[in-house]
Amino acid sequence: MNILLHVVVAALYGVAAWLCRPPPAGSASQTARSAAIGLALVVHAAVIARAIVTPEGLDLSFVNALSLVAGLSVLVAWLSGALRILPGVASMILPVAALCAALPAASPSTYRFRYADAPFATAHIGVSLIAYALFVVAALQAVVLTRVEQRLHRGDDELAGSDTPPLLTLERYLFRLIAIGFVLLTVSLVSGGLFSEEIFGRPSGLTHKIVLTVAGWLVFATLLVGRWRYGWRGRTALKWILGGTLLLVLGYLGSKFVVEVLLHRA
């Protein structure tokens, strides 16, 4: 039954991706697209909650964490309007979400977070995952915006006559998204460093996860300063956004993959 539910979620994301195809291929109404994405998110939330919340604690294994981050990323993109105003974001994020949602069906988990019954630990994990989701959406949006800018420079008449908001407006929104993610990531790092023993049951150490996460934090701190002080945008901003997001993804999901999948350790 659990396997079937994960497959259903993947199929719903697939339908949403098909409906969100950019014109002229996509002809579905905005209402139909929103309904499809909303249904996929609701079912995904129910399925992933059932998979993660267990009597033994939170099951945040690699496949469940990957599915959760993918679902949160779609939720952030949907609520923020990125899926509506930038169809290219939907074209990238929804198929990936479909794949990630199906993975728990192929890889049953045995890893438990033993201290998940502590509210502070749960809050720390929640803040961290939301921060990761915000940065994933920001990275996808940065890629799409770079493509939009290139098409505008080539004099794309079809794009010029579309309902896409002005590029500068989209860039301001992008950096607001990054700023919110940066604040949440900072809260996560500070709480994890100060209260590691209460959250994880052991003092904080210099692990690959921490090193990569701090490196990602420094990249985004540099990006925000560069944006404020020097007006960084376009390809310059894209490189920093992609670099910082990659470090964060490697720090969390990459570390879990190595420990759980390759080394078979909890």
C-alpha positions in Angstrom: 0.0 0.0 0.0 2.8 2.4 0.9 4.6 1.7 -2.3 1.4 2.4 -4.3 0.9 5.8 -2.5 4.4 7.0 -3.4 3.8 6.0 -7.1 0.5 7.9 -7.0 2.2 11.0 -5.8 4.9 10.7 -8.5 2.1 10.3 -11.1 0.3 13.4 -9.8 3.5 15.5 -10.2 3.9 14.1 -13.6 0.4 15.2 -14.6 1.0 18.7 -13.1 4.3 18.9 -15.1 2.4 18.0 -18.3 -0.2 20.6 -17.6 2.4 23.3 -16.9 4.2 22.9 -20.2 5.0 26.3 -21.6 3.0 27.5 -24.7 2.4 26.6 -27.4 2.6 23.0 -26.1 0.7 23.6 -22.9 -2.9 24.7 -23.3 -4.3 24.0 -19.8 -5.9 26.8 -17.9 -4.2 28.4 -14.9 -6.9 27.0 -12.7 -6.3 23.5 -13.9 -2.6 23.8 -13.4 -3.0 25.2 -9.9 -5.5 22.4 -9.0 -3.1 19.7 -10.3 -0.2 21.1 -8.3 -2.3 21.6 -5.2 -3.6 18.0 -5.3 -0.1 16.6 -5.8 1.1 18.6 -2.8 -1.8 17.6 -0.5 -1.3 13.9 -1.3 2.4 14.2 -1.1 2.1 15.8 2.4 -0.1 13.0 3.6 2.2 10.3 2.2 5.5 11.8 3.4 4.1 12.5 6.8 3.0 8.9 7.1 6.5 7.8 6.0 8.4 10.1 8.3 6.4 10.2 11.5 6.7 6.8 13.2 6.3 5.5 16.8 10.1 5.2 17.0 10.7 8.9 16.0 11.1 10.8 12.7 12.4 8.7 9.9 14.6 11.2 8.0 16.5 8.7 5.9 18.0 9.8 2.7 15.1 8.9 0.4 12.5 10.5 2.8 14.6 13.6 3.3 15.0 13.9 -0.5 11.2 13.5 -1.0 10.5 16.0 1.7 12.8 18.7 0.4 11.4 18.2 -3.1 7.9 18.6 -1.8 8.8 21.7 0.2 10.5 23.2 -2.9 7.4 22.7 -5.0 5.3 24.2 -2.2 7.6 27.3 -2.0 7.6 27.7 -5.8 3.8 27.4 -5.9 3.0 29.7 -3.0 5.5 32.3 -4.2 4.1 32.4 -7.7 7.3 31.2 -9.4 5.4 28.3 -11.1 2.9 30.7 -12.5 5.0 33.5 -13.8 8.0 31.4 -14.8 6.9 28.2 -16.5 10.5 27.2 -16.9 10.7 26.6 -13.1 7.7 24.2 -13.3 9.4 22.4 -16.2 12.4 21.7 -14.0 11.1 21.2 -10.5 7.9 19.1 -11.1 9.6 16.2 -12.9 12.4 16.1 -10.3 9.7 16.1 -7.5 8.0 13.2 -9.2 11.2 11.2 -9.2 12.0 12.1 -5.6 8.5 11.3 -4.4 8.8 7.8 -5.9 12.2 6.9 -4.4 10.9 5.9 -0.9 8.9 3.2 -2.6 12.0 1.6 -4.1 14.2 2.0 -0.9 12.4 1.2 2.4 14.0 3.1 5.2 15.3 1.8 8.6 16.8 5.0 9.9 15.2 6.9 12.8 15.9 10.2 14.4 15.8 9.2 18.1 15.4 12.7 19.6 12.6 13.8 17.3 10.2 13.8 20.2 11.9 17.0 21.4 10.0 20.1 20.1 13.2 22.1 19.8 14.8 19.4 17.6 11.8 19.2 15.4 11.8 23.0 15.0 15.5 23.0 14.1 15.0 20.3 11.4 11.9 22.1 10.1 13.7 25.5 9.8 16.7 23.8 8.0 14.6 22.0 5.5 12.6 25.1 4.6 15.8 27.0 4.1 17.1 24.3 1.8 13.8 24.4 -0.2 14.0 28.2 -0.5 17.5 28.0 -1.9 16.6 25.2 -4.3 13.7 27.3 -5.7 16.0 30.4 -5.9 18.6 28.4 -7.9 16.0 27.2 -10.4 14.5 30.7 -10.7 18.0 32.1 -11.2 18.6 29.7 -14.1 15.3 30.6 -15.7 15.9 34.3 -15.3 19.2 34.0 -16.9 17.6 32.4 -19.9 14.9 35.1 -20.0 17.6 37.8 -20.0 19.4 36.1 -22.9 16.2 35.9 -24.9 15.4 39.5 -24.3 18.9 40.5 -25.4 18.3 38.5 -28.6 15.1 40.5 -29.2 12.6 37.6 -28.6 9.3 39.2 -29.7 7.2 36.4 -28.3 8.7 36.9 -24.8 8.4 40.7 -25.1 4.7 40.3 -25.7 4.1 37.8 -22.9 2.7 38.4 -19.4 6.1 37.8 -17.8 6.8 40.6 -15.2 9.8 42.9 -15.8 13.2 41.3 -15.3 14.2 43.7 -12.5 11.0 42.9 -10.6 11.7 39.2 -10.8 15.3 39.8 -9.7 14.2 41.8 -6.6 11.8 38.9 -5.8 14.6 36.4 -6.2 16.9 38.2 -3.8 14.1 38.5 -1.2 13.7 34.7 -1.4 17.4 34.3 -0.9 17.4 36.7 2.0 14.7 34.8 3.8 16.5 31.5 3.1 19.7 33.1 4.5 18.0 34.2 7.7 16.5 30.7 8.2 19.9 29.0 7.4 21.6 31.3 10.0 19.0 30.4 12.6 19.6 26.7 11.8 23.4 27.0 12.1 23.3 29.0 15.3 20.8 26.7 17.0 22.6 23.6 15.8 25.9 24.9 17.1 24.7 26.1 20.5 22.3 23.3 21.2 23.7 20.3 19.4 23.7 18.1 22.4 20.0 18.8 23.1 19.1 18.3 19.5 21.2 15.4 18.4 22.3 14.0 21.7 26.0 14.8 21.1 28.2 17.9 21.0 28.7 19.6 17.7 31.8 18.4 15.7 33.7 19.4 12.6 31.9 17.1 10.1 31.7 17.3 6.3 28.1 18.3 6.7 28.9 21.3 8.9 31.9 22.4 6.8 29.8 22.3 3.6 26.9 24.0 5.2 29.0 26.8 6.6 30.7 27.2 3.2 27.3 27.5 1.6 26.3 30.1 4.2 29.5 32.1 3.4 28.7 32.0 -0.3 25.2 33.4 0.2 26.5 36.0 2.7 29.0 37.1 0.0 26.3 37.1 -2.6 24.0 39.3 -0.6 26.8 41.8 0.2 27.8 41.8 -3.4 24.2 42.5 -4.4 23.8 45.3 -1.9 27.3 46.9 -2.4 28.0 46.3 -6.1 24.6 45.4 -7.6 25.5 41.9 -8.6 23.0 40.3 -11.0 22.8 38.1 -14.1 25.5 35.5 -14.7 27.5 36.8 -11.7 24.7 36.2 -9.3 23.7 32.9 -10.9 27.2 31.5 -10.3 27.1 32.4 -6.6 23.5 31.1 -6.2 24.2 27.8 -7.9 27.5 27.3 -6.0 25.9 28.1 -2.6 22.9 25.8 -3.3 25.2 23.0 -4.4 27.2 23.2 -1.2 24.1 23.1 0.9 22.6 20.1 -1.0 25.9 18.3 -0.7 26.1 19.2 3.0 22.7 17.7 3.9 21.5 15.2 1.3 25.0 14.4 0.0 26.2 13.5 3.6 23.1 11.4 4.2 23.6 9.6 0.9 27.2 8.7 1.7 26.5 7.6 5.3 23.2 5.7 4.7 23.5 4.4 1.2 27.2 3.9 0.7 28.4 3.2 4.2 25.1 1.7 5.6 25.3 3.6 8.8 22.6 5.5 10.7 
